[in-house]
Amino acid sequence: MRDSGVQPGIISFATILSACSQFTALEQGREIHSYISNHKLESSEVIMGALLDMYAKCGAVEEARHVFYRL
């Protein structure tokens, strides 16, 4: 999407994070989280819920806890 100049939205990120959680792709999920943070999208409850789910399903308990407390 970035290569074609399209800015992904909240639903796109939630879907990508869901895919990361299903495939336990923690490193890719962290990269997406970094992008989300850099673009100030963490205020969305949808995004934060998807991040929490992804970290929990990938076994990153401390990161999941950090996201949970930010909710």
All heavy atoms as TSV, in Angstrom:
chain	resi	resn	atom	element	x	y	z
A	1	MET	N	N	0.817	-1.186	0.000
A	1	MET	CA	C	0.000	0.000	0.000
A	1	MET	C	C	0.867	1.258	0.000
A	1	MET	O	O	0.562	2.209	-0.711
A	1	MET	CB	C	-0.925	0.012	1.227
A	1	MET	CG	C	-2.034	-1.013	1.188
A	1	MET	SD	S	-3.059	-1.035	2.672
A	1	MET	CE	C	-4.160	0.305	2.290
A	2	ARG	N	N	1.916	1.229	0.819
A	2	ARG	CA	C	2.798	2.407	0.878
A	2	ARG	C	C	3.471	2.652	-0.458
A	2	ARG	O	O	3.628	3.801	-0.867
A	2	ARG	CB	C	3.860	2.232	1.956
A	2	ARG	CG	C	3.323	2.365	3.343
A	2	ARG	CD	C	4.422	2.349	4.347
A	2	ARG	NE	N	5.369	1.262	4.095
A	2	ARG	CZ	C	6.304	0.894	4.928
A	2	ARG	NH1	N	6.451	1.499	6.062
A	2	ARG	NH2	N	7.112	-0.100	4.639
A	3	ASP	N	N	3.881	1.594	-1.137
A	3	ASP	CA	C	4.570	1.748	-2.416
A	3	ASP	C	C	3.674	2.390	-3.473
A	3	ASP	O	O	4.156	3.076	-4.360
A	3	ASP	CB	C	5.075	0.393	-2.926
A	3	ASP	CG	C	6.214	-0.140	-2.080
A	3	ASP	OD1	O	6.824	0.645	-1.316
A	3	ASP	OD2	O	6.496	-1.345	-2.186
A	4	SER	N	N	2.369	2.174	-3.355
A	4	SER	CA	C	1.452	2.751	-4.330
A	4	SER	C	C	0.889	4.097	-3.880
A	4	SER	O	O	0.031	4.663	-4.543
A	4	SER	CB	C	0.309	1.781	-4.625
A	4	SER	OG	O	-0.451	1.558	-3.457
A	5	GLY	N	N	1.364	4.591	-2.735
A	5	GLY	CA	C	0.946	5.903	-2.261
A	5	GLY	C	C	-0.350	5.927	-1.486
A	5	GLY	O	O	-0.878	6.986	-1.188
A	6	VAL	N	N	-0.869	4.754	-1.132
A	6	VAL	CA	C	-2.120	4.669	-0.378
A	6	VAL	C	C	-1.786	4.602	1.112
A	6	VAL	O	O	-0.966	3.787	1.524
A	6	VAL	CB	C	-2.933	3.425	-0.799
A	6	VAL	CG1	C	-4.168	3.272	0.057
A	6	VAL	CG2	C	-3.282	3.495	-2.273
A	7	GLN	N	N	-2.428	5.468	1.905
A	7	GLN	CA	C	-2.235	5.443	3.349
A	7	GLN	C	C	-3.187	4.416	3.962
A	7	GLN	O	O	-4.403	4.541	3.815
A	7	GLN	CB	C	-2.532	6.811	3.960
A	7	GLN	CG	C	-1.407	7.783	3.876
A	7	GLN	CD	C	-0.258	7.413	4.810
A	7	GLN	OE1	O	-0.051	6.268	5.202
A	7	GLN	NE2	N	0.524	8.394	5.135
A	8	PRO	N	N	-2.656	3.399	4.640
A	8	PRO	CA	C	-3.537	2.425	5.290
A	8	PRO	C	C	-4.291	3.079	6.436
A	8	PRO	O	O	-3.777	3.970	7.103
A	8	PRO	CB	C	-2.587	1.342	5.783
A	8	PRO	CG	C	-1.229	1.938	5.741
A	8	PRO	CD	C	-1.252	3.087	4.797
A	9	GLY	N	N	-5.511	2.623	6.658
A	9	GLY	CA	C	-6.338	3.149	7.733
A	9	GLY	C	C	-6.380	2.213	8.920
A	9	GLY	O	O	-5.701	1.184	8.956
A	10	ILE	N	N	-7.197	2.568	9.873
A	10	ILE	CA	C	-7.312	1.803	11.109
A	10	ILE	C	C	-7.741	0.363	10.839
A	10	ILE	O	O	-7.169	-0.579	11.399
A	10	ILE	CB	C	-8.286	2.509	12.071
A	10	ILE	CG1	C	-7.654	3.815	12.559
A	10	ILE	CG2	C	-8.667	1.619	13.241
A	10	ILE	CD1	C	-8.588	4.710	13.313
A	11	ILE	N	N	-8.713	0.170	9.969
A	11	ILE	CA	C	-9.193	-1.182	9.673
A	11	ILE	C	C	-8.099	-2.007	8.993
A	11	ILE	O	O	-7.933	-3.194	9.295
A	11	ILE	CB	C	-10.470	-1.134	8.809
A	11	ILE	CG1	C	-11.579	-0.370	9.528
A	11	ILE	CG2	C	-10.931	-2.538	8.428
A	11	ILE	CD1	C	-11.955	-0.913	10.898
A	12	SER	N	N	-7.338	-1.380	8.117
A	12	SER	CA	C	-6.227	-2.088	7.466
A	12	SER	C	C	-5.224	-2.576	8.494
A	12	SER	O	O	-4.790	-3.735	8.456
A	12	SER	CB	C	-5.524	-1.174	6.463
A	12	SER	OG	O	-6.387	-0.794	5.442
A	13	PHE	N	N	-4.872	-1.710	9.430
A	13	PHE	CA	C	-3.905	-2.102	10.456
A	13	PHE	C	C	-4.466	-3.186	11.369
A	13	PHE	O	O	-3.753	-4.118	11.738
A	13	PHE	CB	C	-3.452	-0.894	11.271
A	13	PHE	CG	C	-2.475	-0.035	10.543
A	13	PHE	CD1	C	-2.782	1.277	10.246
A	13	PHE	CD2	C	-1.240	-0.521	10.144
A	13	PHE	CE1	C	-1.884	2.076	9.573
A	13	PHE	CE2	C	-0.335	0.268	9.464
A	13	PHE	CZ	C	-0.670	1.570	9.173
A	14	ALA	N	N	-5.720	-3.074	11.748
A	14	ALA	CA	C	-6.327	-4.098	12.601
A	14	ALA	C	C	-6.326	-5.450	11.894
A	14	ALA	O	O	-6.047	-6.481	12.515
A	14	ALA	CB	C	-7.747	-3.683	12.989
A	15	THR	N	N	-6.592	-5.453	10.607
A	15	THR	CA	C	-6.595	-6.688	9.826
A	15	THR	C	C	-5.189	-7.274	9.722
A	15	THR	O	O	-4.996	-8.490	9.878
A	15	THR	CB	C	-7.166	-6.430	8.423
A	15	THR	OG1	O	-8.486	-5.895	8.556
A	15	THR	CG2	C	-7.207	-7.696	7.597
A	16	ILE	N	N	-4.212	-6.431	9.482
A	16	ILE	CA	C	-2.822	-6.885	9.396
A	16	ILE	C	C	-2.370	-7.462	10.732
A	16	ILE	O	O	-1.725	-8.516	10.790
A	16	ILE	CB	C	-1.898	-5.739	8.939
A	16	ILE	CG1	C	-2.221	-5.342	7.510
A	16	ILE	CG2	C	-0.430	-6.132	9.095
A	16	ILE	CD1	C	-1.600	-4.023	7.079
A	17	LEU	N	N	-2.705	-6.782	11.830
A	17	LEU	CA	C	-2.324	-7.280	13.152
A	17	LEU	C	C	-3.016	-8.602	13.464
A	17	LEU	O	O	-2.423	-9.486	14.088
A	17	LEU	CB	C	-2.638	-6.236	14.220
A	17	LEU	CG	C	-1.723	-5.011	14.192
A	17	LEU	CD1	C	-2.289	-3.907	15.074
A	17	LEU	CD2	C	-0.308	-5.373	14.608
A	18	SER	N	N	-4.246	-8.752	13.014
A	18	SER	CA	C	-4.953	-10.019	13.195
A	18	SER	C	C	-4.230	-11.146	12.459
A	18	SER	O	O	-4.088	-12.253	12.986
A	18	SER	CB	C	-6.392	-9.888	12.699
A	18	SER	OG	O	-7.055	-11.118	12.777
A	19	ALA	N	N	-3.779	-10.867	11.256
A	19	ALA	CA	C	-3.022	-11.870	10.493
A	19	ALA	C	C	-1.722	-12.221	11.218
A	19	ALA	O	O	-1.341	-13.386	11.289
A	19	ALA	CB	C	-2.733	-11.364	9.091
A	20	CYS	N	N	-1.054	-11.210	11.770
A	20	CYS	CA	C	0.182	-11.467	12.524
A	20	CYS	C	C	-0.097	-12.369	13.716
A	20	CYS	O	O	0.698	-13.261	14.023
A	20	CYS	CB	C	0.808	-10.158	12.992
A	20	CYS	SG	S	1.533	-9.161	11.678
A	21	SER	N	N	-1.218	-12.147	14.395
A	21	SER	CA	C	-1.531	-12.978	15.559
A	21	SER	C	C	-1.863	-14.407	15.151
A	21	SER	O	O	-1.495	-15.352	15.843
A	21	SER	CB	C	-2.668	-12.359	16.377
A	21	SER	OG	O	-3.877	-12.387	15.675
A	22	GLN	N	N	-2.533	-14.590	14.028
A	22	GLN	CA	C	-2.877	-15.940	13.571
A	22	GLN	C	C	-1.639	-16.732	13.177
A	22	GLN	O	O	-1.600	-17.952	13.349
A	22	GLN	CB	C	-3.845	-15.869	12.400
A	22	GLN	CG	C	-5.222	-15.416	12.805
A	22	GLN	CD	C	-6.162	-15.270	11.617
A	22	GLN	OE1	O	-5.819	-15.622	10.491
A	22	GLN	NE2	N	-7.340	-14.742	11.865
A	23	PHE	N	N	-0.636	-16.042	12.638
A	23	PHE	CA	C	0.592	-16.721	12.196
A	23	PHE	C	C	1.724	-16.582	13.206
A	23	PHE	O	O	2.856	-16.948	12.917
A	23	PHE	CB	C	1.038	-16.182	10.839
A	23	PHE	CG	C	0.089	-16.530	9.725
A	23	PHE	CD1	C	-0.742	-15.566	9.184
A	23	PHE	CD2	C	0.007	-17.820	9.246
A	23	PHE	CE1	C	-1.630	-15.874	8.164
A	23	PHE	CE2	C	-0.881	-18.151	8.223
A	23	PHE	CZ	C	-1.699	-17.174	7.684
A	24	THR	N	N	1.396	-16.059	14.396
A	24	THR	CA	C	2.384	-15.757	15.436
A	24	THR	C	C	3.624	-15.074	14.856
A	24	THR	O	O	4.751	-15.445	15.124
A	24	THR	CB	C	2.766	-17.005	16.256
A	24	THR	OG1	O	3.306	-17.996	15.404
A	24	THR	CG2	C	1.593	-17.538	17.046
A	25	ALA	N	N	3.377	-14.067	14.052
A	25	ALA	CA	C	4.443	-13.303	13.398
A	25	ALA	C	C	4.764	-12.081	14.253
A	25	ALA	O	O	4.405	-10.945	13.934
A	25	ALA	CB	C	4.009	-12.894	11.994
A	26	LEU	N	N	5.455	-12.332	15.369
A	26	LEU	CA	C	5.718	-11.285	16.346
A	26	LEU	C	C	6.577	-10.156	15.781
A	26	LEU	O	O	6.273	-8.982	15.990
A	26	LEU	CB	C	6.375	-11.884	17.589
A	26	LEU	CG	C	6.689	-10.919	18.728
A	26	LEU	CD1	C	5.425	-10.217	19.207
A	26	LEU	CD2	C	7.358	-11.675	19.872
A	27	GLU	N	N	7.632	-10.487	15.075
A	27	GLU	CA	C	8.514	-9.442	14.548
A	27	GLU	C	C	7.786	-8.529	13.559
A	27	GLU	O	O	7.950	-7.306	13.597
A	27	GLU	CB	C	9.758	-10.051	13.901
A	27	GLU	CG	C	10.714	-10.658	14.904
A	27	GLU	CD	C	11.104	-9.696	16.015
A	27	GLU	OE1	O	11.470	-8.539	15.733
A	27	GLU	OE2	O	11.024	-10.108	17.194
A	28	GLN	N	N	6.969	-9.107	12.706
A	28	GLN	CA	C	6.204	-8.294	11.762
A	28	GLN	C	C	5.181	-7.441	12.520
A	28	GLN	O	O	4.955	-6.283	12.172
A	28	GLN	CB	C	5.506	-9.165	10.719
A	28	GLN	CG	C	6.447	-9.793	9.723
A	28	GLN	CD	C	7.119	-11.055	10.247
A	28	GLN	OE1	O	6.862	-11.522	11.357
A	28	GLN	NE2	N	8.018	-11.600	9.446
A	29	GLY	N	N	4.582	-8.007	13.546
A	29	GLY	CA	C	3.641	-7.255	14.368
A	29	GLY	C	C	4.309	-6.080	15.055
A	29	GLY	O	O	3.733	-4.993	15.160
A	30	ARG	N	N	5.533	-6.297	15.523
A	30	ARG	CA	C	6.291	-5.198	16.143
A	30	ARG	C	C	6.591	-4.100	15.123
A	30	ARG	O	O	6.557	-2.915	15.462
A	30	ARG	CB	C	7.585	-5.720	16.738
A	30	ARG	CG	C	7.388	-6.480	18.025
A	30	ARG	CD	C	8.701	-6.989	18.558
A	30	ARG	NE	N	8.528	-7.643	19.843
A	30	ARG	CZ	C	9.246	-8.674	20.242
A	30	ARG	NH1	N	10.195	-9.173	19.460
A	30	ARG	NH2	N	9.026	-9.212	21.430
A	31	GLU	N	N	6.905	-4.493	13.909
A	31	GLU	CA	C	7.154	-3.499	12.859
A	31	GLU	C	C	5.902	-2.671	12.588
A	31	GLU	O	O	5.983	-1.446	12.442
A	31	GLU	CB	C	7.617	-4.181	11.573
A	31	GLU	CG	C	9.007	-4.755	11.644
A	31	GLU	CD	C	9.402	-5.484	10.377
A	31	GLU	OE1	O	8.857	-5.159	9.295
A	31	GLU	OE2	O	10.251	-6.386	10.471
A	32	ILE	N	N	4.759	-3.335	12.526
A	32	ILE	CA	C	3.492	-2.630	12.319
A	32	ILE	C	C	3.223	-1.706	13.505
A	32	ILE	O	O	2.795	-0.556	13.325
A	32	ILE	CB	C	2.333	-3.626	12.123
A	32	ILE	CG1	C	2.547	-4.468	10.872
A	32	ILE	CG2	C	0.992	-2.895	12.075
A	32	ILE	CD1	C	2.621	-3.684	9.582
A	33	HIS	N	N	3.484	-2.179	14.715
A	33	HIS	CA	C	3.278	-1.358	15.906
A	33	HIS	C	C	4.160	-0.104	15.846
A	33	HIS	O	O	3.706	0.996	16.165
A	33	HIS	CB	C	3.584	-2.161	17.167
A	33	HIS	CG	C	3.221	-1.459	18.428
A	33	HIS	ND1	N	3.414	-2.014	19.658
A	33	HIS	CD2	C	2.680	-0.232	18.656
A	33	HIS	CE1	C	3.002	-1.167	20.597
A	33	HIS	NE2	N	2.564	-0.076	19.994
A	34	SER	N	N	5.383	-0.271	15.413
A	34	SER	CA	C	6.279	0.875	15.272
A	34	SER	C	C	5.720	1.890	14.276
A	34	SER	O	O	5.727	3.104	14.524
A	34	SER	CB	C	7.665	0.401	14.830
A	34	SER	OG	O	8.517	1.491	14.618
A	35	TYR	N	N	5.227	1.400	13.156
A	35	TYR	CA	C	4.637	2.281	12.143
A	35	TYR	C	C	3.423	3.015	12.727
A	35	TYR	O	O	3.260	4.217	12.540
A	35	TYR	CB	C	4.230	1.470	10.913
A	35	TYR	CG	C	3.685	2.306	9.783
A	35	TYR	CD1	C	4.539	2.815	8.806
A	35	TYR	CD2	C	2.328	2.588	9.687
A	35	TYR	CE1	C	4.044	3.599	7.764
A	35	TYR	CE2	C	1.828	3.359	8.653
A	35	TYR	CZ	C	2.688	3.860	7.699
A	35	TYR	OH	O	2.196	4.634	6.670
A	36	ILE	N	N	2.596	2.277	13.452
A	36	ILE	CA	C	1.410	2.861	14.073
A	36	ILE	C	C	1.808	3.954	15.062
A	36	ILE	O	O	1.217	5.030	15.091
A	36	ILE	CB	C	0.577	1.754	14.765
A	36	ILE	CG1	C	-0.094	0.879	13.710
A	36	ILE	CG2	C	-0.445	2.341	15.730
A	36	ILE	CD1	C	-0.684	-0.406	14.258
A	37	SER	N	N	2.827	3.673	15.865
A	37	SER	CA	C	3.301	4.657	16.844
A	37	SER	C	C	3.845	5.896	16.163
A	37	SER	O	O	3.557	7.022	16.577
A	37	SER	CB	C	4.390	4.046	17.725
A	37	SER	OG	O	3.867	3.018	18.514
A	38	ASN	N	N	4.640	5.689	15.127
A	38	ASN	CA	C	5.247	6.819	14.421
A	38	ASN	C	C	4.218	7.700	13.726
A	38	ASN	O	O	4.460	8.883	13.501
A	38	ASN	CB	C	6.275	6.326	13.399
A	38	ASN	CG	C	7.493	5.744	14.055
A	38	ASN	OD1	O	7.814	6.048	15.193
A	38	ASN	ND2	N	8.182	4.871	13.345
A	39	HIS	N	N	3.066	7.121	13.388
A	39	HIS	CA	C	2.018	7.881	12.704
A	39	HIS	C	C	0.866	8.250	13.642
A	39	HIS	O	O	-0.216	8.616	13.193
A	39	HIS	CB	C	1.511	7.102	11.484
A	39	HIS	CG	C	2.527	7.066	10.393
A	39	HIS	ND1	N	3.543	6.142	10.369
A	39	HIS	CD2	C	2.705	7.863	9.329
A	39	HIS	CE1	C	4.301	6.363	9.312
A	39	HIS	NE2	N	3.814	7.409	8.658
A	40	LYS	N	N	1.110	8.115	14.945
A	40	LYS	CA	C	0.172	8.564	15.983
A	40	LYS	C	C	-1.237	7.974	15.843
A	40	LYS	O	O	-2.232	8.672	15.960
A	40	LYS	CB	C	0.098	10.090	16.005
A	40	LYS	CG	C	1.430	10.792	15.953
A	40	LYS	CD	C	1.801	11.365	17.270
A	40	LYS	CE	C	3.050	12.239	17.210
A	40	LYS	NZ	N	4.282	11.546	17.125
A	41	LEU	N	N	-1.294	6.663	15.603
A	41	LEU	CA	C	-2.586	5.983	15.455
A	41	LEU	C	C	-2.968	5.171	16.692
A	41	LEU	O	O	-3.971	4.462	16.678
A	41	LEU	CB	C	-2.567	5.080	14.224
A	41	LEU	CG	C	-2.365	5.775	12.890
A	41	LEU	CD1	C	-2.162	4.753	11.787
A	41	LEU	CD2	C	-3.558	6.668	12.583
A	42	GLU	N	N	-2.166	5.270	17.756
A	42	GLU	CA	C	-2.421	4.456	18.942
A	42	GLU	C	C	-3.609	4.937	19.774
A	42	GLU	O	O	-3.962	4.298	20.749
A	42	GLU	CB	C	-1.176	4.402	19.827
A	42	GLU	CG	C	-0.082	3.556	19.240
A	42	GLU	CD	C	1.116	3.466	20.146
A	42	GLU	OE1	O	1.585	4.515	20.625
A	42	GLU	OE2	O	1.578	2.345	20.361
A	43	SER	N	N	-4.229	6.022	19.389
A	43	SER	CA	C	-5.392	6.496	20.148
A	43	SER	C	C	-6.644	5.692	19.809
A	43	SER	O	O	-7.649	5.786	20.509
A	43	SER	CB	C	-5.629	7.978	19.877
A	43	SER	OG	O	-5.906	8.184	18.504
A	44	SER	N	N	-6.591	4.888	18.777
A	44	SER	CA	C	-7.743	4.094	18.368
A	44	SER	C	C	-7.876	2.844	19.240
A	44	SER	O	O	-6.932	2.058	19.376
A	44	SER	CB	C	-7.590	3.670	16.904
A	44	SER	OG	O	-8.516	2.666	16.588
A	45	GLU	N	N	-9.057	2.655	19.808
A	45	GLU	CA	C	-9.306	1.455	20.613
A	45	GLU	C	C	-9.265	0.196	19.757
A	45	GLU	O	O	-8.880	-0.872	20.231
A	45	GLU	CB	C	-10.642	1.571	21.330
A	45	GLU	CG	C	-10.620	2.630	22.418
A	45	GLU	CD	C	-11.966	2.788	23.094
A	45	GLU	OE1	O	-12.902	2.016	22.797
A	45	GLU	OE2	O	-12.075	3.701	23.932
A	46	VAL	N	N	-9.647	0.319	18.494
A	46	VAL	CA	C	-9.591	-0.823	17.575
A	46	VAL	C	C	-8.141	-1.267	17.400
A	46	VAL	O	O	-7.821	-2.453	17.487
A	46	VAL	CB	C	-10.227	-0.471	16.214
A	46	VAL	CG1	C	-10.002	-1.572	15.197
A	46	VAL	CG2	C	-11.704	-0.185	16.377
A	47	ILE	N	N	-7.253	-0.307	17.170
A	47	ILE	CA	C	-5.828	-0.612	16.996
A	47	ILE	C	C	-5.251	-1.199	18.279
A	47	ILE	O	O	-4.525	-2.203	18.255
A	47	ILE	CB	C	-5.039	0.657	16.596
A	47	ILE	CG1	C	-5.451	1.136	15.211
A	47	ILE	CG2	C	-3.542	0.420	16.682
A	47	ILE	CD1	C	-5.011	0.244	14.084
A	48	MET	N	N	-5.555	-0.582	19.411
A	48	MET	CA	C	-4.998	-1.059	20.676
A	48	MET	C	C	-5.496	-2.470	20.995
A	48	MET	O	O	-4.729	-3.294	21.485
A	48	MET	CB	C	-5.339	-0.084	21.801
A	48	MET	CG	C	-4.695	1.283	21.627
A	48	MET	SD	S	-2.893	1.229	21.494
A	48	MET	CE	C	-2.473	1.070	23.224
A	49	GLY	N	N	-6.756	-2.747	20.699
A	49	GLY	CA	C	-7.278	-4.096	20.905
A	49	GLY	C	C	-6.584	-5.117	20.014
A	49	GLY	O	O	-6.264	-6.221	20.452
A	50	ALA	N	N	-6.331	-4.733	18.770
A	50	ALA	CA	C	-5.633	-5.628	17.841
A	50	ALA	C	C	-4.188	-5.850	18.279
A	50	ALA	O	O	-3.669	-6.968	18.180
A	50	ALA	CB	C	-5.685	-5.055	16.424
A	51	LEU	N	N	-3.545	-4.800	18.788
A	51	LEU	CA	C	-2.179	-4.949	19.302
A	51	LEU	C	C	-2.147	-5.872	20.514
A	51	LEU	O	O	-1.288	-6.754	20.616
A	51	LEU	CB	C	-1.591	-3.584	19.680
A	51	LEU	CG	C	-1.133	-2.703	18.535
A	51	LEU	CD1	C	-0.877	-1.282	19.019
A	51	LEU	CD2	C	0.122	-3.282	17.895
A	52	LEU	N	N	-3.080	-5.673	21.419
A	52	LEU	CA	C	-3.163	-6.516	22.605
A	52	LEU	C	C	-3.349	-7.979	22.214
A	52	LEU	O	O	-2.645	-8.863	22.714
A	52	LEU	CB	C	-4.319	-6.046	23.492
A	52	LEU	CG	C	-4.603	-6.861	24.739
A	52	LEU	CD1	C	-3.412	-6.866	25.668
A	52	LEU	CD2	C	-5.827	-6.310	25.437
A	53	ASP	N	N	-4.259	-8.232	21.301
A	53	ASP	CA	C	-4.515	-9.591	20.826
A	53	ASP	C	C	-3.277	-10.196	20.180
A	53	ASP	O	O	-2.914	-11.333	20.462
A	53	ASP	CB	C	-5.680	-9.561	19.836
A	53	ASP	CG	C	-6.065	-10.944	19.360
A	53	ASP	OD1	O	-6.480	-11.765	20.203
A	53	ASP	OD2	O	-5.962	-11.199	18.142
A	54	MET	N	N	-2.626	-9.425	19.342
A	54	MET	CA	C	-1.443	-9.921	18.634
A	54	MET	C	C	-0.326	-10.273	19.613
A	54	MET	O	O	0.246	-11.360	19.555
A	54	MET	CB	C	-0.956	-8.872	17.630
A	54	MET	CG	C	0.185	-9.311	16.726
A	54	MET	SD	S	1.852	-9.017	17.361
A	54	MET	CE	C	1.861	-7.257	17.598
A	55	TYR	N	N	-0.024	-9.363	20.545
A	55	TYR	CA	C	1.048	-9.643	21.502
A	55	TYR	C	C	0.708	-10.835	22.388
A	55	TYR	O	O	1.569	-11.691	22.636
A	55	TYR	CB	C	1.340	-8.412	22.354
A	55	TYR	CG	C	2.166	-7.370	21.636
A	55	TYR	CD1	C	1.762	-6.040	21.600
A	55	TYR	CD2	C	3.351	-7.710	20.995
A	55	TYR	CE1	C	2.518	-5.085	20.950
A	55	TYR	CE2	C	4.115	-6.762	20.333
A	55	TYR	CZ	C	3.700	-5.451	20.319
A	55	TYR	OH	O	4.450	-4.501	19.666
A	56	ALA	N	N	-0.529	-10.919	22.836
A	56	ALA	CA	C	-0.922	-12.043	23.698
A	56	ALA	C	C	-0.822	-13.373	22.952
A	56	ALA	O	O	-0.272	-14.343	23.480
A	56	ALA	CB	C	-2.342	-11.826	24.217
A	57	LYS	N	N	-1.319	-13.424	21.727
A	57	LYS	CA	C	-1.286	-14.678	20.968
A	57	LYS	C	C	0.125	-15.063	20.536
A	57	LYS	O	O	0.396	-16.238	20.291
A	57	LYS	CB	C	-2.208	-14.583	19.760
A	57	LYS	CG	C	-3.671	-14.644	20.161
A	57	LYS	CD	C	-4.594	-14.594	18.971
A	57	LYS	CE	C	-6.041	-14.703	19.426
A	57	LYS	NZ	N	-6.967	-14.495	18.309
A	58	CYS	N	N	1.006	-14.070	20.447
A	58	CYS	CA	C	2.395	-14.357	20.081
A	58	CYS	C	C	3.260	-14.655	21.307
A	58	CYS	O	O	4.454	-14.900	21.184
A	58	CYS	CB	C	2.986	-13.184	19.307
A	58	CYS	SG	S	2.313	-13.008	17.642
A	59	GLY	N	N	2.658	-14.596	22.493
A	59	GLY	CA	C	3.390	-14.932	23.716
A	59	GLY	C	C	4.229	-13.807	24.280
A	59	GLY	O	O	5.052	-14.045	25.163
A	60	ALA	N	N	4.030	-12.597	23.810
A	60	ALA	CA	C	4.776	-11.438	24.308
A	60	ALA	C	C	3.967	-10.797	25.437
A	60	ALA	O	O	3.328	-9.754	25.266
A	60	ALA	CB	C	5.044	-10.456	23.181
A	61	VAL	N	N	4.010	-11.434	26.595
A	61	VAL	CA	C	3.150	-11.055	27.709
A	61	VAL	C	C	3.431	-9.639	28.209
A	61	VAL	O	O	2.497	-8.880	28.468
A	61	VAL	CB	C	3.288	-12.078	28.863
A	61	VAL	CG1	C	2.451	-11.684	30.056
A	61	VAL	CG2	C	2.919	-13.461	28.372
A	62	GLU	N	N	4.687	-9.269	28.338
A	62	GLU	CA	C	5.015	-7.927	28.834
A	62	GLU	C	C	4.526	-6.850	27.875
A	62	GLU	O	O	4.012	-5.816	28.300
A	62	GLU	CB	C	6.515	-7.788	29.084
A	62	GLU	CG	C	6.993	-8.512	30.322
A	62	GLU	CD	C	6.268	-8.053	31.583
A	62	GLU	OE1	O	6.132	-6.838	31.802
A	62	GLU	OE2	O	5.828	-8.927	32.348
A	63	GLU	N	N	4.688	-7.077	26.594
A	63	GLU	CA	C	4.207	-6.101	25.614
A	63	GLU	C	C	2.680	-6.034	25.624
A	63	GLU	O	O	2.106	-4.945	25.517
A	63	GLU	CB	C	4.743	-6.432	24.223
A	63	GLU	CG	C	6.245	-6.182	24.136
A	63	GLU	CD	C	6.868	-6.784	22.902
A	63	GLU	OE1	O	6.970	-8.024	22.845
A	63	GLU	OE2	O	7.253	-6.007	22.022
A	64	ALA	N	N	2.031	-7.170	25.777
A	64	ALA	CA	C	0.567	-7.195	25.871
A	64	ALA	C	C	0.108	-6.429	27.107
A	64	ALA	O	O	-0.847	-5.643	27.038
A	64	ALA	CB	C	0.061	-8.641	25.926
A	65	ARG	N	N	0.809	-6.622	28.191
A	65	ARG	CA	C	0.462	-5.916	29.434
A	65	ARG	C	C	0.624	-4.403	29.269
A	65	ARG	O	O	-0.220	-3.632	29.707
A	65	ARG	CB	C	1.329	-6.426	30.582
A	65	ARG	CG	C	0.945	-5.899	31.934
A	65	ARG	CD	C	1.882	-6.438	32.993
A	65	ARG	NE	N	2.289	-7.779	32.622
A	65	ARG	CZ	C	2.344	-8.799	33.457
A	65	ARG	NH1	N	2.034	-8.648	34.700
A	65	ARG	NH2	N	2.733	-9.978	33.042
A	66	HIS	N	N	1.682	-3.998	28.611
A	66	HIS	CA	C	1.934	-2.571	28.372
A	66	HIS	C	C	0.788	-1.961	27.546
A	66	HIS	O	O	0.285	-0.884	27.864
A	66	HIS	CB	C	3.280	-2.386	27.663
A	66	HIS	CG	C	3.603	-0.978	27.360
A	66	HIS	ND1	N	3.967	-0.068	28.317
A	66	HIS	CD2	C	3.595	-0.295	26.177
A	66	HIS	CE1	C	4.175	1.103	27.754
A	66	HIS	NE2	N	3.959	0.989	26.463
A	67	VAL	N	N	0.374	-2.660	26.499
A	67	VAL	CA	C	-0.739	-2.178	25.659
A	67	VAL	C	C	-2.025	-2.142	26.480
A	67	VAL	O	O	-2.784	-1.182	26.415
A	67	VAL	CB	C	-0.914	-3.067	24.409
A	67	VAL	CG1	C	-2.194	-2.724	23.664
A	67	VAL	CG2	C	0.288	-2.923	23.483
A	68	PHE	N	N	-2.250	-3.166	27.280
A	68	PHE	CA	C	-3.463	-3.231	28.107
A	68	PHE	C	C	-3.550	-2.022	29.038
A	68	PHE	O	O	-4.602	-1.402	29.158
A	68	PHE	CB	C	-3.485	-4.524	28.919
A	68	PHE	CG	C	-4.654	-4.634	29.847
A	68	PHE	CD1	C	-5.902	-4.956	29.345
A	68	PHE	CD2	C	-4.509	-4.396	31.195
A	68	PHE	CE1	C	-6.994	-5.053	30.203
A	68	PHE	CE2	C	-5.592	-4.501	32.059
A	68	PHE	CZ	C	-6.845	-4.821	31.548
A	69	TYR	N	N	-2.447	-1.688	29.686
A	69	TYR	CA	C	-2.456	-0.550	30.620
A	69	TYR	C	C	-2.657	0.774	29.897
A	69	TYR	O	O	-3.153	1.730	30.473
A	69	TYR	CB	C	-1.200	-0.520	31.455
A	69	TYR	CG	C	-1.179	-1.612	32.506
A	69	TYR	CD1	C	-0.077	-2.437	32.653
A	69	TYR	CD2	C	-2.278	-1.827	33.332
A	69	TYR	CE1	C	-0.065	-3.436	33.603
A	69	TYR	CE2	C	-2.276	-2.835	34.276
A	69	TYR	CZ	C	-1.169	-3.625	34.414
A	69	TYR	OH	O	-1.160	-4.628	35.359
A	70	ARG	N	N	-2.285	0.840	28.622
A	70	ARG	CA	C	-2.496	2.057	27.853
A	70	ARG	C	C	-3.952	2.222	27.418
A	70	ARG	O	O	-4.381	3.311	27.072
A	70	ARG	CB	C	-1.593	2.088	26.637
A	70	ARG	CG	C	-0.124	2.231	27.080
A	70	ARG	CD	C	0.800	2.574	25.985
A	70	ARG	NE	N	0.425	3.864	25.419
A	70	ARG	CZ	C	0.763	4.247	24.214
A	70	ARG	NH1	N	1.473	3.445	23.462
A	70	ARG	NH2	N	0.415	5.418	23.754
A	71	LEU	N	N	-4.707	1.105	27.420
A	71	LEU	CA	C	-6.134	1.178	27.088
A	71	LEU	C	C	-6.854	1.899	28.200
A	71	LEU	O	O	-7.786	2.573	28.080
A	71	LEU	CB	C	-6.743	-0.206	26.914
A	71	LEU	CG	C	-6.517	-0.875	25.581
A	71	LEU	CD1	C	-6.962	-2.327	25.635
A	71	LEU	CD2	C	-7.285	-0.171	24.486
